[in-house]
Amino acid sequence: MPAPVPTLGYPTRTAAVQALAANGLHTSEIARRIGIEEKSVSALLCSARRTKRPAEKNGRTVLFPIDILDALRIAAAKRNISVNELARRIVEAVADDGLIDAVLDDGGTE
């Protein structure tokens, strides 16, 4: 994981983005002030929301076929996280960002 980048007097870019968003600034303005792309601002905000959840506390078990877990190994290794953590993050991102219909593309009828 890369070292934190102090930004605008905050210890990290994420902290700066969160503070500016809390002050009502639009993502485009935050991106301009920090000098990053607007999509990076959105990604930092989404990531910050997800990190507030306990990873396994108060959770339930979900079983995945071994071939699915094997398919995730390379992506998990690139991120230096476990396959289970990667699967958890993917499901969280899909749920948080309302992407279920887009990912499944089944019209909600399955």
C-alpha positions as CSV (number, residue, x, y, z in Angstrom):
1,M,0.0,0.0,0.0
2,P,1.4,3.4,-0.9
3,A,2.4,5.9,1.8
4,P,-0.2,8.6,2.8
5,V,0.1,11.8,0.7
6,P,-0.4,14.9,2.9
7,T,-2.8,17.2,1.1
8,L,-4.1,20.7,1.8
9,G,-3.0,20.5,5.4
10,Y,-4.7,17.1,5.9
11,P,-2.7,13.9,6.6
12,T,-4.0,12.1,3.5
13,R,-5.7,12.8,0.2
14,T,-8.7,10.9,1.5
15,A,-9.0,13.1,4.6
16,A,-8.8,16.2,2.4
17,V,-11.4,14.9,0.0
18,Q,-13.7,14.0,2.9
19,A,-13.3,17.4,4.6
20,L,-13.9,19.3,1.4
21,A,-17.0,17.2,0.6
22,A,-18.3,17.8,4.1
23,N,-18.0,21.5,3.4
24,G,-20.3,21.0,0.4
25,L,-17.8,21.2,-2.4
26,H,-18.7,19.4,-5.6
27,T,-16.3,16.6,-6.7
28,S,-15.1,18.7,-9.7
29,E,-14.1,21.5,-7.4
30,I,-12.4,19.1,-5.0
31,A,-10.5,17.6,-7.9
32,R,-9.4,21.0,-9.1
33,R,-8.2,22.1,-5.7
34,I,-6.2,18.9,-5.0
35,G,-5.0,18.5,-8.6
36,I,-6.4,15.0,-9.2
37,E,-9.1,13.7,-11.6
38,E,-12.7,13.9,-10.6
39,K,-13.0,10.1,-10.8
40,S,-10.2,9.8,-8.2
41,V,-12.2,12.1,-5.9
42,S,-15.3,9.8,-6.3
43,A,-13.1,6.7,-5.7
44,L,-11.6,8.1,-2.5
45,L,-15.0,9.0,-1.2
46,C,-16.4,5.5,-1.9
47,S,-13.4,3.9,-0.4
48,A,-13.6,6.0,2.7
49,R,-17.2,4.9,3.2
50,R,-16.4,1.2,2.9
51,T,-13.5,1.4,5.3
52,K,-15.8,2.4,8.1
53,R,-17.5,-1.0,8.1
54,P,-16.1,-3.9,10.2
55,A,-14.8,-6.4,7.7
56,E,-16.0,-9.5,9.4
57,K,-17.7,-8.4,12.6
58,N,-21.4,-9.0,12.7
59,G,-21.1,-10.7,9.3
60,R,-22.5,-13.8,7.7
61,T,-20.8,-16.5,5.7
62,V,-21.2,-16.6,1.9
63,L,-19.9,-19.7,0.0
64,F,-18.2,-19.3,-3.4
65,P,-17.3,-22.1,-5.7
66,I,-13.5,-22.7,-5.6
67,D,-13.1,-21.9,-9.3
68,I,-14.5,-18.4,-8.6
69,L,-12.1,-17.9,-5.7
70,D,-9.2,-19.1,-7.9
71,A,-10.2,-16.6,-10.6
72,L,-9.8,-13.8,-8.0
73,R,-6.3,-14.9,-6.8
74,I,-4.2,-12.7,-9.1
75,A,-6.3,-9.6,-8.5
76,A,-6.1,-10.2,-4.7
77,A,-2.4,-10.7,-4.9
78,K,-1.9,-7.5,-6.8
79,R,-3.7,-5.7,-4.0
80,N,-1.9,-7.6,-1.3
81,I,-5.1,-8.8,0.2
82,S,-6.8,-12.2,0.7
83,V,-9.2,-13.6,-1.9
84,N,-12.0,-13.3,0.7
85,E,-11.2,-9.7,1.3
86,L,-11.3,-9.0,-2.4
87,A,-14.7,-10.8,-2.8
88,R,-16.0,-8.8,0.2
89,R,-14.8,-5.5,-1.4
90,I,-16.4,-6.3,-4.8
91,V,-19.8,-7.1,-3.2
92,E,-19.6,-4.0,-1.0
93,A,-18.8,-1.8,-4.0
94,V,-21.6,-3.3,-6.1
95,A,-24.1,-2.8,-3.2
96,D,-22.9,0.7,-2.2
97,D,-22.9,2.1,-5.7
98,G,-26.2,0.5,-6.8
99,L,-24.6,-1.6,-9.5
100,I,-26.5,-4.8,-9.0
101,D,-28.7,-4.5,-12.1
102,A,-25.7,-3.3,-14.2
103,V,-23.5,-6.2,-13.1
104,L,-26.1,-8.9,-13.4
105,D,-27.8,-7.5,-16.5
106,D,-30.8,-9.8,-15.9
107,G,-33.5,-7.2,-15.5
108,G,-34.1,-8.2,-11.9
109,T,-36.0,-11.3,-13.0
110,E,-33.7,-14.2,-12.0
